[in-house]
Amino acid sequence: MTAHMFVPTTPTPSNVPAPRPAPAKPRTRAPGRPRWERGASPYEGERLRPLTRGQVEDRLQELGDLYAKVSGDGPWAWNQGRGAFLRHLAADARRPGFSLLIAETTALTGCAYGFPAGGAGPWGEGFDGHLPGSLLRRADSRRLFVVSGIVVPPRVRREHTDRAWNLARRFQRRLLADHGAVLGVTLVDARDHGAVETLRSWGWRSAGDDTLTAVPPGPLRVLVLVPGT
């Protein structure tokens, strides 16, 4: 089981007709908050909290339902997609230092999880041959945190992705801060352009960018995240 990132992406089938646009209405500015605060604002954001390993086991089915719901991928998500996600999550939950956060209001709305690199256990399974030496040295000093999954609603993947209060960004910052990591890292299928672009919109960058050592080409792309992003 590789440690690549699970990020649901909503497909856009070509055989689905585009909705007919509604009649135009006069644009008026609603009273209240400034425009940038509307929608998923910091004042209406979900509460984040960690789950223990036991709580993760107790809520596996609920977490699987969440993944299928937010993936927007029809019946497939409730079968193969949901099953693959649960197998991925169960495997990562056995890794040393595993951590999972959930977001909730009156219901579960998202989750994110990962584990610190280094120490005992097969943390590097799936990373062999992908991480440059500069990242491996940080892993050996336990300063690298592997973000293995971010499951959020479509609106979080589409709207306000550059805002600090975006739910995915809140998840990322909290995971890295809770573990004192100096860098986050993940693997993404290089062919999954939707997931790559979504992660980049949340502040992730290719490991070959800037001053980091070039990464060997392959089917998986290494992305890194600076704490506080």
N, C-alpha and C positions, 0 to 999 in steps of 0.2 A: 504493500500500500504506500504509494508516494504521498509526500506532504504538500501536494500542490493545492493552490487556493480554490475554495468553493465560493464562487460569487454568482448567484442566479442572474441570468440575463434574459430579458423578455424578447422573444422572437417577434419578427414582423413578417408573417406569411404574405407572399405576393398574391395569393388567391383570395384574400379577404378584401372586400371593397372598402374604399376609403369612405368614412362617414361624410354625409352632406353637411356643409357648414351651416351654422345657424344664422339667421338674419342679423345683420350688424346692429349694434346698439350704441347709442351715444356714450362716449367715454366720460365717466365722471369719477372724481377721486373720492373714495369713501372716507368718512371721518375716522379718526382713531390713530392707530400706529402708522409710522412711516412705511412706505411701500416695501422697503427691504426687509421689514420685520414680519410681513405677512406669510401665511403658510406655515411651514415647519419652523417656527421661530424658537428662540431659546426659552421663551416664556411658556411655550406649549409642548416642550420636548418631553420625551419619555424618560422615565427614571431608569438608571443603569445600576445593576447590582450583580455580583458574582454568584455562581452556583457551586456548591461542593460537588465532589465526584458522585456522592450518593444521590444528590439532587438531580444531577445530569442523568444518571441511570433511571431515576424515577420519572423523568420528563422526556425521555428519548422519543416517545411516540408524538408528544406534543411538539417537540422541536422538528421532527420529520414533517408533521403537518404544516408547520410554519414554512419550511423550505418549499414544499409543494405549492403552498398558497401564493407565496411571493414570486415564485419562478414564472408564473403566468404561462406555463407550457402545456396546458390542457391535461388530458388523461395520462400522458407519458410521465408527467411530474409526480403523479400519485403512485406510480409503479416503479419503473427503472430509476428515474431521477431521485425519488424519495429514498429508495433502497440504497442507491449509491452514496447519497449524502449520509445516511445513518451508518453505513459501514465505515465511511471515512471518519466520521465523528467518533465512533466507538474505538477505532484504532488509535486516533490521536489522544483520546481520553486516558489511554494506558501509558502514555509517555510521561516521564518525570517532569514535574512542574507544570503540568497541563492546567490551563485556566480558561474558563468560559464565562462570558458576561451575557446577560439578557437585558433587553429593553422592554419596558411594559408601561401601560397606562392602566386601563381596566382589563387589558388582555395582553398577551405576549405579542410584541411587534417586531422583534429582531434579536439576533444573537451574533456574537463574534467569539472566536476562540483561537488558541495557539499554545505554544510551549517554548521555554527557553532552550537555546542551542547549547551544547556542551554537557559535560557531566556523564553519568552512566546512562545506558540505554541507547537504542538505535535512532538517535535524534536525526542523524544525517541520511537516513534511508530516503531515497528519492532526490537527494541533493548531490550525490556523488557525481563528480565530473562537471558540475554546474557552477559551484561557488569558486570565485577567484581567491587567491591566497590571502588578500587583504581581509576578506570576510571570514575565511577559515580561522585566522588568528583571533578575530573577535569572538568567534564561536568557542574557541578553546578557552578563552577567559570568561566565558558565560556572559558576554555583553551583547549577545545577539538574540533577538526574540523572533521566533517563526510565527507569523500570523497565518493560520491555516484555513480560516473560513470567516466570511462576513456575509451574513444573511439579513438583508434589509428590504423594505418594500420598494417597488419601482420608483416611487416619487423621490426616494433618497438617492437613487442612482441617476435620476434625471435632473432634479431641481437643486439649486443652491449648493452644488458640489464643492464650491470653493469657500463656503462659509464655515467658520470654526464650529458652529452649532449643528452642522450637518451630522446626522446620527452616525453614519459610517466613520466620519472623522473623530467623533467623540469616542466611539468604540476603539479605534486605533490608538488614540492618545492614552486612553485609560489602560489598555493592555500593556503598552510599553512602559508607562509610568509605574504601574503596579509592580513591575519586575525590574525596574531600574535599568532598562536596556538603553544602549547608545545607538542602536539601529534596529529597525524591523526588516524582515526579509520574507519573501514568499516566492513560490514557483507558479507560473501560469502557463497553460498550454499556448504555445506561440500561435496556433491557428485560431484561438478564441479571441478574435479582435475585439469583441464586445467587452469581455472581461478585462482585457488589457487597457482599453480606453477608459473603462469605468474606474479602474484602480488609478490610472494616471490622473483622472479628474479629481481624485481624493488625495493627491499629493505624492503618489508612488512614482519612482523613477527607475529606468533600466539600470542594472548594475554596471553596465559598460559606460554610462554617462559620466561626464565630469572627470574627477580624478581617480575613480575606481578602475581597477585593472579590467581589461577587456575579458568578456566571458566567451567560452567556446560556443560555437553555433550548435543548435540542437532543437529537439521538439519542444523543449520547455524554456521559458524566458524567466530570468531572475529579476525580480523587482525589489527595490529597497525603499525604506521610509525613515525619515529623520524624526525623532521624537518631537512632539509639539506641533507637528504638521496638521 
